[in-house]
Amino acid sequence: MKVAVLFGSHRSNGTNEVIEKAILGLNTPHEFDFIRMADNRIESCTSCYCCVKAGKCVLPNSDSDKFEDVFHRLIIADAILIITPVYSLIPSRLTALFERLTSVLFSTDLLGKPENPLWGKKVAIVSYCSNKICDETQIKLIFQKFLMSDFSYTEVNYNYINNCPNPNEKYSDVSEYVKDIVSSLS
């Protein structure tokens, strides 16, 4: 199984590096594609609505904007694991990615249809502050609109891989939580 591990942090090291090493230390048959938002600048949507006609974002994929590259890597993955710190609700580069996904998928009327390349994917979202696991409800509410047609903005109604009600009661740190999620993938 190909797993895209999307690190939402703007920093390259720190907790992300610890989590990546923990994942790589697992004995699993999975192939991992680590996508670091710190290394991938994504411009905000310009609301040009060209994606409506083109069926994809028309902003150029370049050294200054990696949306198409990141989007393609999410499409070809069998499962997506989003790991993000909480410095505000969602770090700005991850927010820009979600905004562009909304434009491309929603404006092109692909959301909720089998043509939507993210529809029905296996997804886990982990949010943390330092080493403490945070409530990922808000990010799950935002992301589930890319995964299903009957999404809700008030309750998590997508079957995320990690639906543990209070992971801090079970896990001492975020890397243990992530390792357990990865180990459960089949």
Residue pairs with C-beta under 8 A, 6 or more apart in sequence:
1 29
1 30
1 31
1 78
1 79
1 185
1 186
2 30
2 31
2 32
2 33
2 76
2 77
2 78
2 79
3 30
3 31
3 32
3 33
3 77
3 78
3 79
3 80
3 81
3 182
3 185
4 33
4 35
4 73
4 74
4 76
4 77
4 79
4 80
4 81
5 20
5 23
5 32
5 33
5 34
5 35
5 81
5 83
6 35
6 37
6 70
6 74
6 80
6 81
6 82
6 83
6 84
6 94
7 16
7 19
7 20
7 34
7 35
7 36
7 37
7 38
7 83
7 84
8 37
8 82
8 83
8 84
8 85
8 90
8 91
8 93
8 94
9 15
9 16
9 36
9 37
9 38
9 84
9 85
9 91
10 37
10 38
10 91
10 92
10 93
11 38
12 36
12 38
12 39
15 85
15 128
15 130
15 131
15 174
15 175
16 36
16 38
16 83
18 175
19 83
19 174
19 175
19 178
20 34
22 175
22 176
22 178
22 179
23 32
23 178
23 179
23 182
24 32
26 179
26 182
26 183
28 182
28 183
28 185
30 182
30 185
33 73
33 77
35 70
35 73
35 74
37 91
37 93
37 94
37 97
38 93
40 66
40 69
40 70
40 93
41 64
41 65
41 66
41 93
42 65
42 66
42 67
42 70
42 93
42 96
42 97
42 100
43 59
43 64
43 65
43 67
43 96
43 100
44 96
44 99
44 100
45 57
45 96
45 99
45 100
45 102
45 103
46 59
47 103
48 58
49 107
50 57
50 58
51 57
51 58
51 103
51 104
51 107
51 108
52 107
52 108
55 108
55 110
56 68
56 104
56 108
57 67
57 68
57 71
57 100
57 103
57 104
59 65
59 67
59 100
61 67
61 68
61 69
67 96
67 97
67 100
70 97
71 100
71 101
71 104
74 80
74 117
74 118
75 117
75 118
77 121
78 121
78 122
79 121
79 122
79 123
79 124
79 161
79 185
80 118
80 121
80 122
80 123
80 124
81 123
81 124
81 125
81 126
81 161
81 178
81 181
81 182
82 94
82 123
82 124
82 125
82 126
82 139
82 143
83 126
83 128
83 174
83 178
84 90
84 91
84 94
84 125
84 126
84 127
84 128
84 139
85 91
85 127
85 128
85 129
86 127
86 128
86 129
86 134
89 138
89 139
90 98
90 138
90 139
90 142
98 142
98 143
101 118
101 146
102 145
102 146
104 110
105 111
105 116
105 118
105 146
106 145
110 116
110 117
111 145
111 146
111 149
112 119
112 148
112 149
112 150
113 119
113 149
116 146
118 146
118 147
119 146
119 147
119 148
119 149
120 147
120 148
121 147
122 161
122 185
123 143
123 147
123 158
123 160
123 161
124 160
124 161
124 162
124 181
125 136
125 139
125 140
125 143
125 160
125 162
126 133
126 136
126 162
126 174
126 177
126 178
126 181
127 133
127 134
127 135
127 136
127 139
128 134
128 174
131 173
131 174
131 175
132 168
132 173
132 174
133 167
133 168
133 171
133 174
133 177
136 162
137 156
140 156
140 158
140 160
141 152
141 153
141 154
141 155
141 156
144 151
144 152
144 156
144 157
144 158
144 160
145 151
145 153
147 158
148 157
148 158
150 157
151 157
151 158
156 163
161 181
161 184
161 185
162 177
162 181
164 170
164 177
167 177
170 177
171 177
171 180
